Amino acid sequence: MLAAVAVLAGFAIALAVGNSSPDSSTRVKGERVTKPPASDGGARSTPSTTRGASSATTTTSPVVASTTTSTTATSAPRSNATGRTSTTTTTPPTTTSPAGPPATELVPPVSATRALPWSPGILAGTGNVWVADVREPGRLARVDANGVVLTTGAVARYVSGLAATSDGAWVLRSSCPSGPATLVHVGASGTADTTFTLPDAIACDLDVGRSSLALAGNTLWIASPDPTQPGRGFAAAVDPSTGQVVTRVALAGVPQDVQAQGGRAWVTLVGVPGTGSQDAVVQAVDGSGARVVITYAFGFPLVRDDGVWSGGATGLRQYALTGALARTLPVDGAGCGRGALFGFVPSAVTPSTIWGTRLDVGPSGPGGATTLPSVCRIARSTGAVTGWDPGTLQLLAGDDAGAWLVDTGLGGFVRWTA
């Protein structure tokens, strides 16, 4: 159990490349389905939060792969060897566990639109969001809240950071596998119009949901492990008008992400001396280089104007920006939670809605204990929780109208409207 908890943050932020199992089915809107029996093929591994580590996810959970309103589900088109697309139609089977009567679970109504055929690793902005492929192609796209693609583009491969601006987006290209790191600004059309070469090496990061770049006020902040000092990192403030580093702050830990809030950069660190192996430290850094440790967070935290939101074994935690624990919210609800809860990872927090992934421990088999993820939505006004079994869909972000997910089985970027 301790090992499973230690990798909690990695589930929601590590890029999964596994395939769905042969007995996977597609869930449809509002249908009551049965849970398949556990098998060793359903073992799910969750990688470490350490950057640069490879990761893989295998699941036998059902997957919502396309928009449908009938009891027959149509999967998203997939390309064949000739480049043509084909569409398959399946009816979800009913599976009865040999151990006894099947447990049932109501899947709440949801519409799913496949916006892109490739899986982005980073999302930035609200409303019309920018997304980037963190792996080799370096693809970019801007997509509206209905899943309509507005802009496409590309930069050099190995993207490690993305920050939306009023006129486009900044993209951070890492130093992997060789060469200097660069900052590239793309306009609303997706075409690069400005490129700066950075003096520091930027570690390669292929994990979903984490960004090494944030825009705080008029300053671009970069957070990266320091290749010259194992176990440590740095935060660098860059003037976006000149590309010059104006502040560089040494960090006593390995950066996992940087966020912007209140004109400051907020860096999530692991491996900070004096902290537990399961602790992530949220540290605020301002332009003068001053450093203030705000709070210790279990799981991967989100920094918002109303505090630091972090997962935990007892639910979702909200900390004040001073570090004091404000409250804990439960994450049990229809379709959300199917076993012994051992963690919750928030992926989006708005004034009205919270999206996150709840992780449960499933039966053990030859491959070890399975991890059963649920995508959960919390209405902040009422505290009501609804949830879905995502199958090979992995939650990336969300807003009041719906959620953004990547399809780790077939590949693709999916918009959920719940």
C-alpha positions in Angstrom: 0.0 0.0 0.0 2.8 2.4 0.9 4.4 1.9 -2.5 1.1 2.6 -4.2 0.6 5.8 -2.3 4.1 7.0 -3.1 3.3 7.0 -6.8 -0.1 8.7 -6.5 0.8 11.9 -8.3 2.3 9.9 -11.1 -1.0 8.5 -12.3 -2.6 11.8 -13.2 0.6 13.3 -14.7 2.5 10.4 -16.3 1.9 9.7 -20.0 0.4 6.3 -20.4 1.2 4.2 -23.5 -0.6 1.0 -22.7 -3.3 -0.6 -24.8 -6.8 -1.7 -23.7 -7.3 -5.4 -23.2 -9.3 -7.6 -25.6 -12.3 -7.7 -23.3 -12.6 -4.0 -22.9 -16.0 -2.5 -23.7 -17.3 1.0 -24.5 -19.6 2.5 -22.0 -22.5 4.6 -23.3 -24.6 7.4 -21.8 -26.6 6.5 -18.8 -26.4 2.7 -19.2 -26.1 0.5 -16.1 -23.2 -1.8 -16.7 -21.5 -4.5 -14.7 -17.9 -4.5 -13.6 -15.7 -7.1 -15.3 -13.9 -9.5 -12.9 -10.4 -8.7 -12.0 -7.6 -10.5 -13.8 -3.9 -10.3 -14.0 -4.3 -8.6 -17.4 -6.0 -5.7 -15.5 -3.0 -4.8 -13.4 -2.2 -1.1 -13.8 1.2 0.3 -13.0 1.6 3.9 -11.9 5.0 5.4 -12.5 7.2 7.5 -10.2 6.8 11.2 -10.2 10.5 11.6 -10.9 11.1 13.3 -14.3 12.5 11.4 -17.1 11.2 8.1 -15.9 9.5 5.9 -18.5 5.8 5.1 -17.8 3.2 2.7 -19.0 -0.5 2.0 -18.2 -2.5 -1.0 -19.0 -6.2 -1.3 -18.2 -9.2 -3.5 -18.8 -11.6 -0.8 -17.8 -14.3 0.3 -20.3 -13.6 3.5 -22.4 -15.9 6.2 -23.6 -14.5 6.8 -27.1 -17.1 8.8 -28.9 -20.3 10.8 -28.7 -23.4 8.7 -28.6 -26.9 8.8 -27.3 -28.0 5.2 -28.0 -27.3 2.0 -26.3 -24.9 1.0 -29.1 -21.5 2.7 -28.9 -19.5 3.7 -31.9 -15.7 3.8 -31.5 -13.6 6.7 -32.9 -12.2 6.2 -36.3 -8.7 4.6 -36.3 -6.3 4.6 -39.2 -5.3 1.4 -41.0 -2.3 0.6 -43.0 -3.6 2.4 -46.1 -4.3 5.6 -44.2 -8.0 5.2 -44.5 -10.2 5.4 -41.4 -12.7 2.8 -40.2 -15.4 2.9 -37.6 -16.5 0.0 -35.5 -19.7 -0.4 -33.6 -19.9 -2.5 -30.5 -22.5 -3.3 -27.9 -21.1 -3.4 -24.3 -21.3 -7.0 -23.0 -22.6 -7.9 -19.6 -20.0 -9.7 -17.6 -20.8 -11.8 -14.5 -18.1 -12.5 -12.0 -17.6 -16.2 -11.2 -17.4 -15.2 -7.6 -21.0 -14.1 -7.4 -23.6 -11.7 -8.7 -22.1 -8.7 -10.6 -21.9 -5.4 -8.9 -23.6 -2.6 -10.9 -22.7 1.0 -11.4 -24.6 3.8 -13.0 -22.6 5.7 -15.6 -23.8 9.3 -15.6 -24.7 10.8 -19.0 -21.7 12.3 -20.8 -21.0 13.3 -24.4 -17.5 12.7 -25.7 -16.0 14.4 -28.8 -12.6 13.4 -30.1 -11.1 16.7 -31.0 -7.6 15.5 -32.0 -6.2 12.2 -33.3 -3.0 12.6 -31.1 -2.6 12.8 -27.4 -1.3 16.1 -25.9 0.7 16.1 -22.7 0.3 19.8 -21.7 -2.8 22.1 -21.7 -2.7 25.8 -21.0 -5.4 28.5 -20.9 -9.1 28.5 -20.3 -12.0 28.5 -22.8 -10.0 28.2 -26.1 -7.1 26.1 -24.7 -3.7 25.4 -26.2 -2.3 21.9 -26.1 1.1 20.4 -27.0 2.5 17.0 -27.8 5.3 16.6 -25.4 6.9 13.8 -27.4 8.9 13.9 -30.6 6.6 15.6 -33.1 6.1 18.8 -31.1 2.6 19.3 -32.4 0.5 22.2 -31.1 -3.2 23.0 -31.4 -5.7 25.5 -30.0 -9.2 24.0 -29.3 -12.4 25.6 -28.2 -14.7 24.3 -25.4 -16.8 22.3 -27.9 -13.8 20.4 -29.2 -13.5 22.4 -32.4 -9.8 22.8 -33.6 -9.1 26.5 -34.2 -5.3 26.4 -34.8 -2.6 23.8 -35.5 1.1 24.2 -35.5 4.4 22.6 -34.6 7.7 23.4 -32.9 10.9 21.4 -32.3 10.3 18.1 -30.5 10.5 17.5 -26.8 8.2 20.2 -25.4 8.5 20.6 -21.7 6.4 23.7 -21.1 3.4 25.7 -22.4 1.9 29.0 -21.3 -1.0 30.7 -23.0 -0.9 34.4 -23.7 -3.4 37.0 -25.0 -2.0 36.7 -28.5 -0.9 33.0 -28.7 1.3 30.9 -26.5 4.9 30.4 -25.3 6.4 26.9 -25.7 9.5 25.6 -23.9 11.6 23.2 -25.8 13.9 21.1 -23.5 17.6 20.3 -24.1 16.7 16.6 -24.8 18.2 14.7 -26.5 20.8 17.3 -27.3 21.2 21.0 -28.1 20.1 24.1 -26.3 16.8 24.8 -24.7 14.6 27.4 -26.5 11.6 29.5 -25.8 9.3 29.9 -28.8 6.3 32.2 -29.1 3.6 31.1 -31.5 0.8 33.5 -32.6 -2.9 32.9 -32.9 -2.3 31.1 -36.2 0.1 28.6 -34.6 3.2 30.0 -36.5 6.3 30.7 -34.5 7.2 34.5 -34.5 9.8 34.7 -31.7 12.6 32.3 -30.6 15.0 32.7 -27.7 17.9 30.4 -26.8 18.3 29.8 -23.1 21.6 29.6 -21.2 20.5 26.7 -18.9 19.9 23.1 -19.8 16.2 22.1 -19.4 15.5 18.5 -18.4 13.3 16.5 -20.7 9.9 15.9 -19.2 7.4 13.6 -21.0 4.8 13.4 -18.3 1.1 14.4 -18.8 -0.2 17.5 -17.1 3.1 19.0 -15.9 4.7 22.1 -17.3 8.1 23.5 -16.7 6.9 27.0 -17.9 4.4 29.5 -16.4 3.6 33.1 -17.1 3.3 35.2 -14.0 2.4 38.8 -14.7 5.0 39.9 -17.3 7.5 37.3 -16.4 8.1 33.8 -17.8 9.2 31.3 -15.1 11.0 28.1 -15.9 11.5 25.4 -13.3 13.8 22.4 -14.0 16.0 19.9 -12.4 19.6 21.1 -12.3 21.7 18.7 -14.4 24.9 19.8 -12.6 23.4 19.0 -9.1 21.5 15.8 -8.7 18.5 16.1 -6.4 18.3 19.8 -6.8 16.7 22.2 -9.3 16.4 25.9 -10.2 13.8 28.4 -11.1 14.6 31.1 -13.7 12.7 34.2 -14.5 12.9 35.3 -18.2 11.9 38.6 -19.7 9.6 37.7 -22.6 10.6 40.9 -24.5 14.3 40.1 -24.6 14.7 36.4 -23.7 17.1 37.4 -20.9 17.2 35.5 -17.6 16.6 38.2 -15.0 16.5 36.0 -11.9 17.8 32.5 -11.1 16.9 30.8 -7.9 18.4 27.5 -6.6 15.9 25.0 -5.3 16.4 22.4 -2.6 14.5 19.6 -4.4 13.6 18.4 -7.8 10.9 20.6 -9.6 7.9 18.7 -10.9 5.9 21.6 -12.1 5.6 25.4 -12.1 2.4 27.4 -11.9 1.5 31.1 -11.8 -0.7 32.7 -9.3 -0.8 36.3 -7.8 2.2 37.4 -9.9 4.4 34.7 -8.4 5.7 31.4 -9.6 4.7 28.4 -7.5 7.0 25.4 -7.9 6.1 21.9 -6.8 9.2 20.0 -5.5 9.9 16.5 -4.4 12.9 15.1 -2.5 13.3 18.2 -0.4 15.6 17.5 2.6 13.7 16.9 5.8 10.4 15.9 4.2 8.8 12.5 3.8 9.2 10.5 0.6 5.5 11.0 -0.1 5.5 14.8 0.4 5.4 17.4 -2.4 6.5 20.9 -1.3 4.8 23.9 -2.9 7.2 26.8 -2.9 6.5 30.4 -3.9 9.2 32.3 -5.7 9.0 36.0 -6.6 11.1 38.2 -8.8 13.5 39.2 -6.0 14.4 35.5 -5.5 12.7 35.3 -2.1 11.5 31.8 -1.3 8.6 30.9 1.0 7.5 27.3 1.7 3.7 27.5 1.6 2.6 23.9 2.4 3.3 20.2 2.2 0.9 18.5 -0.1 0.0 14.8 -0.5 -0.3 14.1 -4.2 0.1 16.6 -7.0 -1.2 20.1 -6.0 -3.0 22.8 -7.9 -2.4 26.5 -6.9 -5.4 28.7 -7.3 -6.4 32.1 -6.0 -8.4 30.5 -3.1 -5.5 28.3 -2.0 -3.5 25.1 -2.7 -5.6 22.1 -3.7 -4.1 18.7 -3.1 -5.3 15.1 -3.1 -5.1 12.9 -0.1 -6.0 9.5 1.3 -9.1 11.0 2.9 -10.2 13.1 0.0 -9.5 16.5 -1.5 -7.7 19.0 0.6 -7.8 22.8 0.4 -4.9 24.7 2.0 -4.8 28.4 2.5 -1.9 30.2 0.8 -0.4 30.6 4.3 -0.2 26.8 4.6 -3.0 26.1 7.0 -5.4 23.3 6.1 -8.8 24.8 5.3 -10.9 21.8 4.7 -11.2 18.3 3.3 -13.8 17.3 0.8 -15.0 13.7 0.3 -14.8 12.2 -3.2 -17.4 9.5 -2.9 -20.4 9.7 -5.3 -22.3 7.9 -8.0 -19.7 6.2 -10.3 -16.8 7.7 -8.3 -15.1 5.1 -6.1 -15.3 1.3 -6.3 -13.1 0.1 -3.5 -10.6 1.1 -0.8 -9.7 4.7 -1.6 -6.0 5.4 -1.4 -5.7 8.7 -3.1 -7.3 11.5 -5.0 -5.5 13.7 -7.6 -7.1 17.1 -8.5 -6.8 18.1 -12.2 -8.9 21.2 -12.3 -10.3 23.7 -9.8 -12.7 26.5 -10.8 -15.0 28.7 -8.7 -17.8 26.2 -9.4 -16.3 22.9 -10.3 -13.5 20.5 -9.3 -12.3 17.6 -11.5 -10.0 14.9 -10.3 -9.0 11.3 -10.4 -9.8 9.0 -7.5 -7.6 5.9 -7.2 -8.8 2.7 -5.5 -7.0 -0.5 -4.8 -8.3 -3.5 -6.6 -7.7 -7.3 -6.2 -4.1 -8.5 -6.3 -3.0 -11.0 -8.9 0.2 -12.3 -10.5 1.0 -8.8 -11.6 0.3 -7.2 -8.2 -2.5 -5.1 -7.0 -4.6 -3.3 -9.6 -5.3 0.4 -9.5 -8.8 1.4 -10.4 -9.2 5.0 -11.4 -12.4 7.0 -11.5 -12.8 10.5 -13.1 -14.8 12.5 -10.5 -16.5 15.8 -10.6 -17.4 17.9 -7.5 -20.0 20.7 -7.6 -18.6 23.2 -5.1 -22.0 24.8 -4.4 -23.6 21.6 -3.3 -20.7 19.2 -2.7 -22.4 16.7 -5.0 -20.0 14.2 -6.5 -20.5 12.3 -9.8 -18.0 10.0 -11.5 -17.1 7.9 -14.5 -14.9 4.9 -15.1 -12.6 6.4 -17.7 -11.1 3.2 -19.2 -8.1 4.3 -21.3 -9.1 7.9 -21.1 -6.9 9.9 -18.7 -8.0 13.2 -17.2 -5.9 16.2 -18.2 -7.9 19.3 -17.2 -11.5 20.6 -16.9 -13.8 23.5 -16.4 -17.4 24.2 -15.5 -18.8 22.9 -18.8 -16.7 19.7 -19.1 -13.4 17.9 -19.0 -10.4 17.3 -21.2 -9.0 13.8 -21.4 -6.3 12.0 -23.4 -6.9 8.6 -24.9 -4.0 6.4 -23.9 -5.3 3.4 -25.8 -6.2 4.6 -29.3 -4.5 8.0 -29.0 -6.4 11.2 -29.2 -7.7 14.3 -27.3 -11.3 14.0 -26.0 -13.7 16.6 -24.8 -16.3 15.5 -22.2 -19.5 17.4 -21.7 -21.2 16.2 -18.6 
